[in-house]
Amino acid sequence: MKRGGGVHTVPAASARGWWNKLDGRVLSRHRLKSEAVAAGREIARGLRVEHSIHREDGQISEKNSYGNDPCPPKDGR
């Protein structure tokens, strides 16, 4: 099943902690950001989608693609 938006690791909206979301749905909840990032990475790899990691202010700090990247690097690696 292909997902358009990918997995987002975001700060929890109403409580302390971090969530992994896909298409607006919360997939997992974690106390620490490092735990949420690791879980989000595994989910994104399994679904072959992009993983976006957000900062506490909501801005995206990092993106990793685990699927068919529409903009692959041009350096040949």
N, C-alpha and C positions, 0 to 999 in steps of 0.2 A: 504494500500500500504506500503510495507516494504522498508525502506531505509537502505543502507549499512553503509554509513559514519556517519550518525547522524547530529545533528544541531551543528554548530560551531559559537560561539560568538567571533568575531575578530575585531581588529581595522580597520577602513576604510582605503582602499588602497591609495586614492588620496585626501582625505579631512579629516577634523576633525570629530570625531564621531566613532560609532561602528556599525557593521553589524551583522546580523544573516544570516548564509549561510547553505544551504543544497545541497549536490551534486554539489558544485561550483556555485550555483545560489543564489543571494542575495534575502532573503525573507523579511527582514525589515531593516530599517535604523534608528539609534537613536543618539541623541546628547550626552547622558550620558551612561557610561558603565552599571550603575545600571539598567537603563531602558532597555537596550539591553539584559542584563542577565535575567531579569524578563520575557521579551517577548520570549526569546529563551527557557526558562524553560517551558512556556506554550505550545509552538510549539512542543517541544520534548515530553511532556506528551501526547499531542493529537495524535502524530504520534507513540508513544511508542518506542522511540529510545534514544540513548545516547546523552547527551548535554555536549559539550566540551567548556570550557571557557578559552580564551587565555589572556595572559598579553599583554602590549603594544609592547613588543619586539617579539611577535608572538608565544612564548612558551606556551604550555598548562599549566594552573595553577590549573585547577580543572575539574573533570569529574563526571557526574551523569547519572545513567542509569534509564530510565523510562519504559523499555520494558522487554523483556525476556533476562535477564542477563546471558551470557554464563559462567561467572565466579562468581557465588554467594558467599557471605561470608560464611565461614565454622563455625562461632561461633553460628549458630542456631537462630539468631535474625530475 
